[in-house]
Amino acid sequence: MQALGYANQLASHQANQLLQIRGLLMAQQNAIVTKMQVDASREAQQQAAHEASTAPRFKKTENPGKSFSGYFR
C-alpha cells in the first residue's frame, strides 16, 4: 500500500513538471512570435522610410500654362 502511495506521489510530481514545461514552452513561443512581429514592424517602417525618402518631391502638371493663363492677359 505504501508503494502505491509513492507511485501516486511520483506521478503527481511528474504531471506538475509537465505542466511547468508546457507553460515554459508556451511562454517561449509567445516570445518568439512577439520578436517576429517586432522585426516585421521594424522592417515595414524602414521600407516606408526608404520609399518616402526616394519618392519624387514634385508632381508633374499636365498643362502648366493653363493655371497661369489668367495672370498674363
TIBA-229280 format. One record per atom (N, C-alpha, C): chain; atom name; x, y, z. Coordinates in Angstrom, 3 decimals, always signed. Example, Ala and Ser with C-alpha at 12.3 -4.5 7.8 and 13.67 -1.06 7.14 Angstrom:
2
 mol atom        x        y        z
   A    N  +13.190   -5.690   +7.800
   A   CA  +12.300   -4.500   +7.800
   A    C  +13.200   -3.300   +7.800
   A    N  +12.850   -2.250   +7.080
   A   CA  +13.670   -1.060   +7.140
   A    C  +12.900   +0.030   +7.870
This chain:
73
 mol atom        x        y        z
   A    N   +0.818   -1.197   +0.000
   A   CA   +0.000   +0.000   +0.000
   A    C   +0.858   +1.255   +0.000
   A    N   +1.960   +1.179   +0.737
   A   CA   +2.855   +2.333   +0.796
   A    C   +3.495   +2.581   -0.567
   A    N   +3.799   +1.522   -1.304
   A   CA   +4.398   +1.655   -2.634
   A    C   +3.423   +2.351   -3.585
   A    N   +2.157   +2.048   -3.451
   A   CA   +1.145   +2.689   -4.293
   A    C   +1.076   +4.193   -4.007
   A    N   +1.211   +4.557   -2.760
   A   CA   +1.222   +5.966   -2.374
   A    C   +2.417   +6.688   -2.971
   A    N   +3.587   +6.050   -2.927
   A   CA   +4.790   +6.650   -3.518
   A    C   +4.644   +6.783   -5.040
   A    N   +4.047   +5.777   -5.664
   A   CA   +3.851   +5.812   -7.115
   A    C   +2.900   +6.957   -7.487
   A    N   +1.840   +7.142   -6.735
   A   CA   +0.911   +8.251   -6.990
   A    C   +1.595   +9.600   -6.784
   A    N   +2.429   +9.675   -5.741
   A   CA   +3.156  +10.914   -5.466
   A    C   +4.116  +11.222   -6.616
   A    N   +4.805  +10.213   -7.108
   A   CA   +5.733  +10.390   -8.230
   A    C   +4.973  +10.805   -9.489
   A    N   +3.857  +10.168   -9.754
   A   CA   +3.050  +10.514  -10.924
   A    C   +2.547  +11.952  -10.830
   A    N   +2.147  +12.360   -9.651
   A   CA   +1.673  +13.726   -9.447
   A    C   +2.814  +14.721   -9.669
   A    N   +3.984  +14.402   -9.160
   A   CA   +5.145  +15.267   -9.345
   A    C   +5.503  +15.385  -10.831
   A    N   +5.472  +14.267  -11.532
   A   CA   +5.769  +14.286  -12.968
   A    C   +4.728  +15.099  -13.738
   A    N   +3.478  +14.982  -13.369
   A   CA   +2.418  +15.748  -14.030
   A    C   +2.632  +17.246  -13.810
   A    N   +3.028  +17.626  -12.597
   A   CA   +3.310  +19.032  -12.318
   A    C   +4.503  +19.530  -13.130
   A    N   +5.515  +18.701  -13.253
   A   CA   +6.680  +19.088  -14.061
   A    C   +6.287  +19.268  -15.525
   A    N   +5.451  +18.386  -16.029
   A   CA   +4.994  +18.506  -17.407
   A    C   +4.187  +19.790  -17.617
   A    N   +3.375  +20.154  -16.639
   A   CA   +2.620  +21.405  -16.730
   A    C   +3.556  +22.611  -16.735
   A    N   +4.618  +22.545  -15.917
   A   CA   +5.598  +23.632  -15.897
   A    C   +6.320  +23.735  -17.240
   A    N   +6.700  +22.587  -17.791
   A   CA   +7.369  +22.580  -19.098
   A    C   +6.435  +23.136  -20.165
   A    N   +5.178  +22.758  -20.105
   A   CA   +4.198  +23.272  -21.066
   A    C   +4.100  +24.791  -20.965
   A    N   +4.050  +25.303  -19.741
   A   CA   +3.991  +26.750  -19.542
   A    C   +5.218  +27.453  -20.090
   A    N   +6.389  +26.862  -19.868
   A   CA   +7.626  +27.454  -20.387
   A    C   +7.659  +27.441  -21.912
   A    N   +7.195  +26.357  -22.499
   A   CA   +7.165  +26.284  -23.958
   A    C   +6.195  +27.305  -24.549
   A    N   +5.061  +27.491  -23.891
   A   CA   +4.103  +28.488  -24.373
   A    C   +4.683  +29.897  -24.248
   A    N   +5.373  +30.167  -23.140
   A   CA   +5.999  +31.478  -22.956
   A    C   +7.085  +31.698  -24.008
   A    N   +7.847  +30.659  -24.296
   A   CA   +8.885  +30.760  -25.318
   A    C   +8.263  +31.030  -26.688
   A    N   +7.202  +30.329  -27.011
   A   CA   +6.525  +30.528  -28.287
   A    C   +5.982  +31.955  -28.395
   A    N   +5.388  +32.465  -27.322
   A   CA   +4.881  +33.834  -27.328
   A    C   +6.000  +34.840  -27.523
   A    N   +7.147  +34.602  -26.887
   A   CA   +8.291  +35.500  -27.037
   A    C   +8.808  +35.488  -28.477
   A    N   +8.846  +34.329  -29.092
   A   CA   +9.313  +34.217  -30.474
   A    C   +8.356  +34.948  -31.411
   A    N   +7.067  +34.746  -31.221
   A   CA   +6.065  +35.418  -32.062
   A    C   +6.158  +36.930  -31.902
   A    N   +6.310  +37.393  -30.659
   A   CA   +6.435  +38.833  -30.409
   A    C   +7.665  +39.393  -31.098
   A    N   +8.783  +38.692  -31.011
   A   CA  +10.010  +39.149  -31.666
   A    C   +9.830  +39.203  -33.180
   A    N   +9.161  +38.214  -33.734
   A   CA   +8.923  +38.204  -35.177
   A    C   +8.041  +39.388  -35.583
   A    N   +7.044  +39.712  -34.761
   A   CA   +6.173  +40.856  -35.056
   A    C   +6.945  +42.167  -34.973
   A    N   +7.814  +42.289  -33.971
   A   CA   +8.642  +43.499  -33.839
   A    C   +9.565  +43.629  -35.039
   A    N  +10.190  +42.532  -35.439
   A   CA  +11.084  +42.553  -36.598
   A    C  +10.333  +42.946  -37.869
   A    N   +9.140  +42.387  -38.053
   A   CA   +8.348  +42.706  -39.243
   A    C   +7.921  +44.175  -39.228
   A    N   +7.552  +44.674  -38.065
   A   CA   +7.152  +46.078  -37.951
   A    C   +8.328  +46.995  -38.251
   A    N   +9.488  +46.669  -37.709
   A   CA  +10.694  +47.476  -37.946
   A    C  +11.050  +47.469  -39.437
   A    N  +10.961  +46.313  -40.050
   A   CA  +11.269  +46.214  -41.482
   A    C  +10.281  +47.038  -42.307
   A    N   +9.006  +46.997  -41.941
   A   CA   +7.994  +47.782  -42.657
   A    C   +8.249  +49.277  -42.484
   A    N   +8.638  +49.687  -41.283
   A   CA   +8.942  +51.100  -41.047
   A    C  +10.149  +51.535  -41.879
   A    N  +11.178  +50.693  -41.931
   A   CA  +12.363  +51.023  -42.719
   A    C  +12.025  +51.099  -44.202
   A    N  +11.197  +50.189  -44.674
   A   CA  +10.789  +50.200  -46.073
   A    C   +9.995  +51.466  -46.382
   A    N   +9.072  +51.825  -45.494
   A   CA   +8.278  +53.039  -45.704
   A    C   +9.162  +54.281  -45.693
   A    N  +10.130  +54.318  -44.787
   A   CA  +11.051  +55.461  -44.728
   A    C  +11.891  +55.537  -45.996
   A    N  +12.331  +54.389  -46.491
   A   CA  +13.114  +54.369  -47.725
   A    C  +12.280  +54.872  -48.903
   A    N  +11.046  +54.381  -49.002
   A   CA  +10.173  +54.805  -50.100
   A    C   +9.874  +56.301  -50.014
   A    N   +9.663  +56.781  -48.789
   A   CA   +9.372  +58.201  -48.614
   A    C  +10.596  +59.051  -48.972
   A    N  +11.785  +58.561  -48.652
   A   CA  +12.981  +59.357  -48.918
   A    C  +13.398  +59.319  -50.384
   A    N  +12.956  +58.321  -51.119
   A   CA  +13.340  +58.225  -52.527
   A    C  +12.206  +58.605  -53.474
   A    N  +11.050  +58.959  -52.931
   A   CA   +9.905  +59.330  -53.771
   A    C  +10.138  +60.722  -54.362
   A    N   +9.607  +60.962  -55.548
   A   CA   +9.739  +62.300  -56.129
   A    C   +9.011  +63.328  -55.262
   A    N   +9.586  +64.518  -55.203
   A   CA   +9.029  +65.560  -54.332
   A    C   +7.929  +66.372  -55.015
   A    N   +7.980  +66.473  -56.319
   A   CA   +7.031  +67.302  -57.049
   A    C   +6.291  +66.447  -58.055
   A    N   +5.023  +66.795  -58.279
   A   CA   +4.242  +66.099  -59.295
   A    C   +4.247  +66.938  -60.562
   A    N   +4.375  +66.279  -61.670
   A   CA   +4.357  +66.961  -62.961
   A    C   +2.909  +67.319  -63.309
   A    N   +2.700  +68.588  -63.680
   A   CA   +1.352  +69.010  -64.076
   A    C   +1.136  +68.672  -65.537
   A    N   -0.110  +68.450  -65.894
   A   CA   -0.407  +68.054  -67.268
   A    C   -0.345  +69.227  -68.222
   A    N   -0.812  +70.400  -67.785
   A   CA   -0.800  +71.581  -68.642
   A    C   -0.403  +72.774  -67.770
   A    N   +0.895  +72.989  -67.589
   A   CA   +1.326  +74.017  -66.648
   A    C   +0.898  +75.425  -67.035
   A    N   +0.753  +75.738  -68.310
   A   CA   +0.371  +77.082  -68.724
   A    C   -1.083  +77.392  -68.442
   A    N   -1.916  +76.411  -68.348
   A   CA   -3.349  +76.618  -68.170
   A    C   -3.659  +77.304  -66.842
   A    N   -2.984  +76.946  -65.770
   A   CA   -3.308  +77.507  -64.464
   A    C   -2.860  +78.959  -64.331
   A    N   -1.922  +79.403  -65.157
   A   CA   -1.441  +80.784  -65.084
   A    C   -1.997  +81.669  -66.201
   A    N   -2.865  +81.136  -67.050
   A   CA   -3.332  +81.883  -68.212
   A    C   -4.073  +83.152  -67.825
   A    N   -4.740  +83.178  -66.685
   A   CA   -5.476  +84.349  -66.266
   A    C   -4.575  +85.486  -65.807
   A    N   -3.337  +85.176  -65.437
   A   CA   -2.445  +86.206  -64.928
   A    C   -1.764  +87.002  -66.042
   A    N   -1.720  +86.487  -67.228
   A   CA   -0.946  +87.113  -68.299
   A    C   -1.807  +87.756  -69.370
   A    N   -2.996  +88.155  -69.076
   A   CA   -3.861  +88.797  -70.070
   A    C   -3.807  +90.281  -69.976
